[in-house]
Amino acid sequence: MKRYAPIFTAIFIFAGVFASTNAHADVETSPQSASDVAGDPRAQYQMGTQAYQAKRYQEAAQHFEAAAALRPSAVALYTAGMAWDLASRPERAADAYVRANDLGGLDAKQVSLSKERVAHLEKTTLGTVIVTAPDGWKVQLDAFTEAPTPARLHGAPGLHSISVHAPGAAIEQHEITLEAGRVTSFDVKTASKPQTSETVPTTEQPLCDTRGSEFWSARRGVGAAVTGVGVAVLGGALALGFQANKAKDAYNAGPTRLSYDHASSLQTWTNIALISGAVLFVGGVTLVVWPAKERGYVSHAKLSVAPSLGGAVLGGEF
């Protein structure tokens, strides 16, 4: 299908040229002086025709649209659409065809060709936005031609700017994202209203993330508990060390197999307790003092560790 798209476009454009031959008589093309061109629709159309014949299609389209802006003419807009198509500006072509059909005055063949072309572009290439606003308002997509509302506008997929011009008011800017093959609705009055219901309140906000605070407080609590266990294990290791030294002295005083095994066992358990206690103590202290990386995490914990029989007691507020 893609392979034949250029052929389809060429056939469509040449058919449009022949279909619009009779309608061109509705627009007078008498020559004008250069000083009168800007405000004379006939002169604008004549310059568009000359640019079209010279294959300066973008320039031709701009003159045709200028002529239609000065004197509404479906034929001028239809011809502008053909020129935009030849200038490889499908979004401008679609806009011009839609406006020509909305204005009325084309013959049946021109209406059919332009509608088929717009439908093809909207389905395969362009994103479409239908803008609604009160009577007398005008809208503009990016830097394209300003159009009265309601308007059916086209653009390449991506982010675009909609300029809204209400009578006697400053121009407003809105952003909209278009997707190929999709039609988006945009109500100017709704978009212009302040979205108070969606405004994030700025008062009575918590000073920190509650979930983060709970997580940070819990982490420090676990760290303090692990530190207490580590202290208790180290205390046990100290006690085992005393017992191991006594067992060693007993073995030296009267070496026997039983006293040797007893001293060796105590020494082994002393080493295990020392290593385990040190690991627990260091890990617990790390959990307590390591800073929280999560933004907004503020700890409200007040912890205390007090020695007791058999270990340590953890206390405080969370």
Number of C-alpha atoms within 10 A of each C-alpha: 6 7 7 8 10 11 11 13 15 13 12 17 21 12 14 21 16 12 18 19 10 10 16 15 10 10 16 12 17 9 13 14 7 8 8 12 18 13 14 15 26 21 24 27 29 22 22 29 23 16 19 22 11 10 14 16 24 20 19 28 31 21 27 31 25 24 28 22 17 14 15 16 22 23 27 29 28 31 28 35 31 28 30 24 23 20 18 12 17 24 23 22 27 31 25 30 26 22 20 26 20 13 14 13 14 20 15 9 14 23 19 13 16 25 16 13 21 20 13 14 20 22 15 11 18 26 23 27 22 15 21 20 19 13 11 11 17 21 26 20 21 15 10 15 16 17 20 18 19 18 21 20 28 27 26 17 16 12 12 16 14 22 19 24 19 17 11 7 8 9 13 13 15 13 11 13 15 19 18 18 16 15 18 15 11 16 13 22 10 11 10 12 8 9 9 8 7 7 8 7 9 6 6 6 8 8 9 13 15 14 11 17 20 17 16 23 22 17 18 23 24 17 23 26 24 23 27 24 21 27 22 22 24 24 17 18 23 16 12 20 20 14 17 21 14 14 21 20 14 16 18 12 10 11 12 12 9 9 18 16 13 17 19 14 13 21 21 14 16 23 15 15 22 20 16 16 24 17 15 22 23 15 16 24 19 15 21 22 11 11 11 17 8 11 9 15 20 19 19 12 16 12 16 13 14 10 12 9 7 12 16 18 15 16 14 10 10 13
